[in-house]
Amino acid sequence: MRLSARNILKGKITRIQRGAVNAEVVLELPNGPEIVSIITQHSLDTLGLKEGSQAYAVIKASSVMIAVDD
């Protein structure tokens, strides 16, 4: 796999919650942090994603914002 995205994080799918159109996929990274992604049902099925399987979070953004509480 070769991508232009600079942030590729491997983890294990711990939860999939199907909705009417989209699905929420929770990917647990090594040492415990989780990334949650909303993808289409079609993508979920096409990729063959299942709880317990390995997958990658691929993050590409032109800007990342940082915020703090007042």
HELIX and SHEET records of a PDB file:
HELIX    1   1 GLN A   41  LEU A   47  1                                   7    
SHEET    1   A 4 GLU A  34  THR A  40  0                                        
SHEET    2   A 4 ASN A  22  GLU A  28 -1                                        
SHEET    3   A 4 ASN A   7  ARG A  18 -1                                        
SHEET    4   A 4 GLN A  54  ILE A  59 -1                                        
END                                                                             
